[in-house]
Amino acid sequence: MIDTRRTEAELRWRASPLTRTVATCAGVVLAAVLIGSRWQLIAFVAPLLGVLCSIGWQKALPKVYVHAEPGLQRCFEGEQTQVSVWASAEPDDIAVTLAITGVDGMRLDVTGDDPTGRRTVSVAADRWGRYPVRATVGIVAPGGLLSGSATVDATDVFVFPLAPPQSTAIPKTELLDRLGTHLTRHIGPGVEYADIRPFVPGDQLRTVNWPVSARRGSLHVTQRLTDRAADVVVLVDMYSQPPGPATAATERALRGAVQVVQSALRSGDRAGVVTLGGGRPRWLGADIGRRQFYRVLDTLLGAGDEFETTTGTLAPGAALPPGAIVVAFSTMLDTEFALSLIDLRKRGHTVVAVDVLEGAPFEAGKDPLFTRMWTMQRSFMYRDMGTVGVDIVSWPSEHTLDQSMRLVPEHRRPVRGRR
């Protein structure tokens, strides 16, 4: 079912062209009366002044509503989508003018206009983000002495980022005891050969290795390595960044988060997302399926209402299932975000942080000594975070995310969660 958004326009009322014309004529006649002492002209200007004085007791001002279908549209970068916009007034017998405009970065084209006033608008954008489609309405009040106008956001078009097709490997750690696609060293149902052992009561006959049993004179079964699934939760840094390289790097954080979620869902794993900072943190619990991918995109851009909101600076416990793998994307410039990573590690999660910042967050022209000191401090932070169990990998722009994720070492044994 396509939802329709109805927005009441807050009209700004002012004198209509008719009112300005009447006032101009009345002013000219009054000037002639005072300058030329022609008091006979009072009989001519009196009706005009009466019309101007009647503004206060005319009918109630009408209301204008802007409608859009759908009320919230989603598409990907470079993809063209269509929305319908129209306006109505109360009472219905009042004509309303409608003009559609966009914002910077949006390509907007009005492709259709039917007799009922409904306009079909084609929208496209080359960069992800929220793009409002704005409608400017104009109306003349009954009597023609007042005219109102307003500009409202008729609908929102959320443009989702495109994720690269490369699959991103997850950190090597103990996976959940659930059937999946990640090969482990555990014995169980699977296809990869592990070992051969003597038959014990309770083994299934289909696991009996008959050639080996014939050579050894007793029943032997083939053991295989099992494939398990993982829970992957992406943590995105939405804190305000200093202007310059840090601000430009935040876009890569969102693209990396989408790529990790896409790879996890393709592998049959459960994926979720948590955004910290930027007002009220948002989170979406881990789940599987293609629908979950679009839910994650909605959560990252704040579209729809399927996600949960929270307060504070730490990831909520309900957002991360036990044993989940946390992949964080951040510039690692905010202390509160680093503390949230340490808190997740203390809960027993495997935590990997991807540093999206390239170089120093200073503008060009600074003393090279500042850059060298900042680089040393950055390396000390990497070492300290690794000591508490949070591995940090850098993501240069010339490398793909899957190449950077290969540098993640085999993770240490998970710590015991807090009581």
N, C-alpha and C positions, 0 to 999 in steps of 0.2 A: 504494500500500500504506500503510495506516494504522499508524503506529508506536505501540507500547505502552511506557510508562515503568513500571519496577518499582523501587521505593525501599524499602530496608530501614529500618524504624523503630527508632530507638535508644530502647528502652523505659526508663522510670524506674520501678524496682520499689519498692513499699512494702507495708506490711501491709494485707491485705484486710479488709473488714468482718467476716468470720468470725474472723480473727485478733484484731482489736480486741475483739470480743465475748468470746472465750475469755480474753484477757488481763484484761479488766475483771472477769469472774467470778472468775478466779483471784486477782486482787488483793483483791477484796472478802472472799473466804473467808480469805485469809492475814491480812487485817486483823482479821477476827473471831477467828482463832486466837490472834493476839498480844494483842488487847485482852481477850477473854473467857476466855483460857486454856482454850479448847476444843480440845485436841490431837486429839480424835477426827475433827475435820474434815479432818485431813491426808489421810485416805483418800479424801476427796471431791475435794480439790484436786490430788492427785498425777496423775490422768489428764490433767487440763487442762494441767499443766506439761509432761507428756510430749508432748502434742500440740504445744505451743509449741517444745519442743526438737527436734522432728522436722523443722523447717524446713531444717536444714542438710543432711540426707541424703535429701531428696526428689528427684524426677526433675529432669533438666536443664531449665532455663528455655526456653520456646518462643521462636521467632522470628516476627515479624510483618512482612508485606510489604504495601505499598500499591501498587495498580496504577491506572493512568490511561490512557485511550484517547480521543483521541491524546495522546501525551506532550508535544506542543507545539502549541498552537492559535493561530491568527492571525485577526484580524478588524479592522474599521475602527471608528472612533468611532461610538457609538450602535447598532452592529450587534450582534445577539444570536447567540450561538453556543452549542454544546452539547458537553459532555465527559462521559465515563463514568468513575466512580471506584468501586473495590471493594477489599476487603482480604482477605488470606489468611494462614494461620498454618501453621507446621510444628511439631508434627504437625497433620494436617488435621482431626482430630476436636475441636479446641478452637474455641470460639465467640469471635468478635471483634466488638466494637461499633465502629461507624463514625459519625462526625459531620463534616459538611462546613461549613467556614466560609470567609469571604473577607476582603478587606482594605478599607480606606477607599477610597471612590470606585468600588467594584465593586457591581453589582447581581447578586445570586446567588439562584437559586431552584431547589430540588430538585423536578424535575418527574416523576420516576419512580423506582420501587424494585421490582425484580423479586425473585422468591423466592430467587435465588442470592446476593442481597446487593449486586448491581450497582446503583449509583445514577446516574441521568442528571441532570446539573446544567446549567442554563441560565445563561450569564454574559453580561453587557453592561457597558460603561463609556462615559462621556461624554468622557473625556480620554485621550489617547494615553499609553502607558507599558506597563510590565510588571506584570501582576497575577497573583500566585500563588494557586492554589486549594489551600487547606490542609485536610488530613484529620487529625482527631483520633481515634486508635484506642485502645481499651481491651481488656484481656485478663486473665483469671484463670488463674494457673499451675495445673498438675495438683496436686491436694490441696486447693486452695482457700485456702491461707494467704498467698499473695502475689498482688498485682494490679499490672499494669503499664499505663502510658499514655504516649503520645507524640504529638507534632504534627509532621507533615512536609508539605513542599510537594509535593502529589501531581502537579500539572501547572502549567504556566505559560501564561497567556493574554497574548499580545502584541497590544495595541491600536494600530493604525497611525493616524497623523493623516490627515485628509482634506485634500487639496490643492484650492485654488480652481480653477475651470475655465478661468480666463484663461490664455492662452499668454504665456510670457515670452520676449521677444526676446533673442537672444544678442548680444554685442558685435560690432561691425563690424570684421572683420579678415580677413586672408588665410586662406581655407579650404583644406581638403585637396583634392587632385585626385581626388575620388571623387564619383560621381553621388549627388545628394541633392535637397533641396527649397529650398535657399537661393539666391536669385538673385544672381549675381555679375556683374562687368564683363568676365569672360573669354569669349572666343569659343569655342564648342563646341556640342555637341548641346543643344537646348533649344527653347523655344517663343517666347521674347521676341525681338523684332526688334532687330538690332544695326546692320547695314550691308549694302551691296551692293558686290560687287567682281567684276572679270573672272574668267572661268572659267580654271582651270589644270588640267593633267592630274592626275588622281587624285581630283578632286572627284566626288561622287556625283551622278547625274543627278536624283535627287529634290530636290536643293538648287537646281537651276537655276530662276531666275525668268524664265519664258517671256515675260510681257508686257514686261519691261524689255529682255530679249534681242531681242525683235522690234523695239522702238523704236530700239535702239542698233545693231542690225545685227551683234552678236556675242554670244556666250554670257556671261551674268552669273549669279552665284549669290548667294543670300541668306545672310548670316551671322546667327547668333542667339547670344544670351547663354546661357551654360550654368548649370545649377543644380548646386551642390555640397553636400556633407555636412560635418558638423563633429563633433568629439569634445569632449564637455562633461563635465568632472569637477567635482563639487561638493565643496568643502572646508568642513567644519563644525568650529567651535570647541567642544570639549568640556572645556576647562579650567575649573577651579573659579572661580566668579564671586563677588564680594562680595555680601553680602545686600542686598536692596532692589531698585531698578530694574534692576540688571544681572542678577540672578537671574531676574526676571520676563521679561526680554527673550530668554532662551535658548530659550524655547518657540517664539518666532517664528522663530528660526534654523532649527529643524528643519522647521517648516512651509514656510519658504521653500525649503529644500533639496529637499523633496519636490516642490514646484511646478516648480522648474527641471528636475528629472529627468523629471517627467511631460511637460513641454513639449518637451524634447529628444527623448524617445522617440516622441512623437506626430508629430514632424517627420521621423522616420526617421533621426535622428542616434544616435550611440553615446553612452552616458552611464555614468559611474562615480561613485564616492564615496570620500572619504577623511575619517576623523574623527581629529583630533589632540587629545591630552590625555585625561583621564579614565581613567588606567591605561595599558593597552597600546593604542596607536593601531590602528584597523582600516581596511581598505581593500578595495575591490572594483574590479576592472578594468573598463574601458569595454566595453559590449556593446549590442546592440539587442534589441528585442522586449518583449512584455508580461511575460515571465518575469523579465527584467532589472529591471523596476520593483519586483517583490516581493523580489528579491534585495537591491536597494538599501535597501528598508524593513527587511529583516532586519539588514543591516549597521548601519544607524543605531541600531536598538534592541538590537543584540547578540544577536539570535535566530538559531538554526540554527548551521551550521558551514560555510557556503559562502564566507565571507569570509576574508581573510588578516589576520594580526596582525603587527605590527612593533614596533620599539623606536626610541627617539629622539624628536626634536621636529620633524623635517623630513618632508615627504611622500616616500614611497619612489619611486624612479625607475620601477619596474615598474608603478606604479599610474597613471601618466600617459603616454599615447602621445605621440609627437612631434607638435607643433603643436596640442596640446589647449588648449581654452579653459577656464580655471579660474574658477569663481564661488565665492567664499568668503563664508560667513556667520559673523559674529563681533561681539562687543561692542567689539573693538579695544582691550581693556584689558590683554591679556597680551602681553608683549614677545616671547616665544618664537613666538607665532602670527604676529606681524608679521614676524619674521625668516624664517619659513617662506614667507610671501608673496613677500618679496624674493628668496629663493632660487629660487622657481619662475619669477620674472621673469628671473633670470639664466640659467635653463635655456632660455629662448626661448619660454615660454608667455605667452599673453595672460591677464592676471590682473585680475579685477574683484572688489573686496571690498564687501560689502553690510553697512553698519553698522546693526545692529538695536537699538542702545541709543538711547533717547530721553531727552534732557536729561542732567543730571549724575548720576553714580552715588552721590549723597549723599542721606541721609534729610532729610525736611522739617525746617525750623528752623535750617538752617545759615546762616552769614553769606552774603549775596548776593555778596560779594567773592570767596569761594571759587568760586562757580559761574561768575562772569565770567572768572576766571583759568583755570579748567579749560576753558571754552569757547574761549578764545584758544589754549591749548595744543593743543586738539583740532584747531583750524583749521590750526595749524602742522604737525601730524602729517599732515593731509590733503595739504598742499602738499608736504611732504618725500616722502611715499609716491608722489605723482604725479610727482615729479621722477625717481624711479628706475623709473617705468613702471607702478606699481600704482595704478589709479584706484579711489577710494572714493566710494560713493554712500550717502546716508542713506536709511533706510526708515521714515518715520513711520507710526504706527498708523492714521492717517486715510487713508493712501494704500495702494493695492494694489501688489504687487511689480512688476507689469508697468509701472505708471506710474513707479516709481522707476528701473527698468532703462532706460527711455527717456532718462534723463539721462546715460547713459554715452556719452561722446564717441566718435567714430570712432577706434579704437585706432591707435596709431602702429605703424610697421613692426616686426615681431618682431626681437628682437636675436639675434645668433648664439649658439647654444648652446655650453656649455662642452665642452671636449674631455675 
